[in-house]
Amino acid sequence: MDLEALFKISYGIYIVATKYNDIINGYISNDVFQVTAEPPSLASSCSKQNYTCDLIKGSGVFTVSVLSQNTPQKIIQVFGYKSGRDIKKFEEINYRFGITGAPIVLDNTIAYYECKVTQTVDVGTHLIFIADIIDSQILDSKGIPMTYNYYREVRKAKAPKNAPTFIDPKKLISNPHT
């Protein structure tokens, strides 16, 4: 099986964030997708090892900030490669709290969704949070969303080990069709 074929699925790059008690945290996600239009709902998969996973389970709410292509790598590194157990990810970023109390990232965000979890599906290493969108707004109507393909091909970056799209490089084969 050519696991590189999975890189051809289209994804975006987002910051999923929450607040539980007095703790705010978030992580880079490349797997947020719309589930229904009526009511508006979406889903996001989160590694059970991510600190934010426990916080979303506790709070039942989260936000999704759609990142632009010009998002500095520093933001992606803080939210995607470091744990909120070790650092305060929101110290050097502009944000505000939404109506649920969850933080909405404002830096390099072109749109956001504020969500209330309606279902949680356990898929082994990850939980899929299915949520109703209770608020959303476009912050930059001219911004271009960063896709996972752009992140991989243009920025030459890789998914962290907790990402659902992470594939051990030793398992990849060279594809003669690329």
C-alpha positions as CSV (number, residue, x, y, z in Angstrom):
1,M,0.0,0.0,0.0
2,D,1.3,3.5,-0.9
3,L,0.6,5.5,2.2
4,E,1.7,8.7,0.4
5,A,-1.7,8.5,-1.3
6,L,-3.1,9.8,1.9
7,F,-1.3,13.1,1.3
8,K,-3.7,13.7,-1.6
9,I,-6.7,14.2,0.7
10,S,-7.4,17.9,1.1
11,Y,-7.0,19.4,4.6
12,G,-6.7,22.8,6.1
13,I,-4.5,24.0,8.9
14,Y,-6.3,25.3,12.0
15,I,-5.8,26.1,15.7
16,V,-8.4,24.3,17.8
17,A,-8.6,25.8,21.3
18,T,-10.6,25.6,24.5
19,K,-10.9,26.8,28.0
20,Y,-11.6,24.5,30.9
21,N,-11.8,26.1,34.4
22,D,-9.0,28.7,34.2
23,I,-6.8,26.8,31.7
24,I,-6.7,27.8,28.0
25,N,-4.9,25.7,25.4
26,G,-4.9,24.8,21.8
27,Y,-3.3,22.7,19.1
28,I,-2.7,22.7,15.4
29,S,-5.2,20.6,13.6
30,N,-5.4,19.6,9.9
31,D,-8.6,17.6,10.2
32,V,-11.6,19.9,10.8
33,F,-14.5,19.3,8.5
34,Q,-18.1,20.3,8.1
35,V,-20.5,17.5,9.0
36,T,-23.9,19.1,8.3
37,A,-25.3,22.5,7.1
38,E,-28.5,22.3,9.1
39,P,-27.8,22.6,11.9
40,P,-24.3,23.8,11.1
41,S,-21.9,21.4,12.6
42,L,-18.3,20.2,12.2
43,A,-15.9,17.6,13.5
44,S,-12.3,17.5,14.6
45,S,-10.1,14.7,15.5
46,C,-7.7,15.1,18.5
47,S,-5.1,12.8,19.8
48,K,-5.8,11.4,23.2
49,Q,-2.3,12.4,24.1
50,N,-2.9,16.1,23.4
51,Y,-3.5,18.1,26.6
52,T,-6.2,20.0,24.7
53,C,-8.1,16.7,24.3
54,D,-8.7,16.4,28.1
55,L,-9.7,20.1,28.2
56,I,-12.3,19.8,25.5
57,K,-13.7,16.7,27.2
58,G,-14.0,18.7,30.4
59,S,-15.4,22.0,28.9
60,G,-17.5,20.6,26.0
61,V,-16.6,23.6,23.9
62,F,-13.9,24.6,21.4
63,T,-13.0,27.1,18.8
64,V,-11.5,26.6,15.4
65,S,-9.4,29.4,13.9
66,V,-8.7,29.0,10.1
67,L,-5.1,30.0,9.6
68,S,-3.9,32.0,6.6
69,Q,-1.1,30.9,4.3
70,N,1.1,33.6,5.7
71,T,0.9,32.3,9.3
72,P,4.4,32.5,10.7
73,Q,6.0,29.1,11.4
74,K,6.6,30.2,15.0
75,I,2.8,30.0,15.6
76,I,2.6,26.5,14.0
77,Q,5.6,25.4,16.1
78,V,4.1,26.6,19.4
79,F,0.6,25.2,18.8
80,G,1.7,22.1,16.8
81,Y,5.0,20.9,18.3
82,K,4.9,21.9,22.0
83,S,2.6,20.8,24.8
84,G,0.4,23.1,26.9
85,R,1.5,21.0,29.8
86,D,4.9,22.6,29.4
87,I,4.3,26.1,28.1
88,K,1.5,28.7,28.0
89,K,0.7,28.8,24.3
90,F,-1.4,32.0,24.4
91,E,1.3,34.2,26.0
92,E,2.5,35.8,22.8
93,I,-0.6,35.6,20.6
94,N,-3.6,37.9,20.2
95,Y,-6.9,36.3,21.1
96,R,-10.2,37.0,22.6
97,F,-12.7,34.9,24.4
98,G,-15.9,33.8,22.6
99,I,-19.4,33.4,24.0
100,T,-18.6,30.0,25.3
101,G,-15.5,31.3,27.1
102,A,-13.1,29.5,24.7
103,P,-10.3,31.5,23.2
104,I,-10.4,32.7,19.5
105,V,-7.0,33.2,18.0
106,L,-6.9,36.5,16.1
107,D,-3.4,36.5,14.7
108,N,-3.3,35.2,11.1
109,T,-6.9,33.9,11.4
110,I,-9.2,34.5,8.4
111,A,-12.3,33.0,10.0
112,Y,-13.3,31.2,13.2
113,Y,-16.0,28.8,14.4
114,E,-17.1,28.5,18.0
115,C,-18.5,25.1,18.8
116,K,-20.4,23.1,21.4
117,V,-19.6,19.4,21.5
118,T,-22.7,17.2,20.8
119,Q,-20.9,13.8,20.4
120,T,-17.5,12.3,21.0
121,V,-16.4,9.3,19.1
122,D,-13.5,7.2,20.3
123,V,-11.4,5.9,17.3
124,G,-8.5,4.4,19.2
125,T,-5.7,6.8,19.4
126,H,-7.9,9.8,18.8
127,L,-11.3,11.3,19.8
128,I,-13.5,12.8,17.2
129,F,-15.4,15.7,18.6
130,I,-18.6,16.4,16.7
131,A,-20.0,19.9,17.5
132,D,-22.7,22.4,16.6
133,I,-21.3,25.7,15.4
134,I,-22.8,28.4,17.7
135,D,-20.9,31.4,16.3
136,S,-18.6,32.1,13.4
137,Q,-17.1,35.1,11.7
138,I,-14.9,36.0,8.8
139,L,-12.0,38.1,10.1
140,D,-10.1,38.5,6.8
141,S,-12.2,38.2,3.6
142,K,-9.1,38.4,1.3
143,G,-7.1,35.8,3.3
144,I,-6.2,32.5,1.7
145,P,-6.6,29.5,4.0
146,M,-3.5,27.4,4.5
147,T,-3.9,23.9,3.3
148,Y,-2.0,20.8,4.5
149,N,-0.7,20.4,0.9
150,Y,0.7,24.0,1.0
151,Y,2.2,23.3,4.4
152,R,3.9,20.1,3.1
153,E,4.9,21.1,-0.4
154,V,5.6,24.8,-0.2
155,R,6.8,25.1,3.4
156,K,8.4,21.6,3.4
157,A,7.0,20.9,6.8
158,K,5.8,17.6,8.3
159,A,2.9,16.6,10.6
160,P,3.9,16.0,14.3
161,K,3.6,12.5,15.6
162,N,0.2,13.1,17.3
163,A,-1.5,14.3,14.1
164,P,-4.0,12.0,12.5
165,T,-2.0,12.5,9.2
166,F,1.4,11.6,10.7
167,I,3.0,8.7,8.8
168,D,6.3,7.2,9.9
169,P,8.7,8.1,7.1
170,K,10.1,4.5,7.2
171,K,6.7,3.3,6.0
172,L,6.6,5.5,2.9
173,I,7.5,4.0,-0.4
174,S,8.8,5.8,-3.4
175,N,6.0,6.2,-5.9
176,P,7.1,6.1,-9.6
177,H,4.0,8.1,-10.6
178,T,5.1,11.3,-8.8
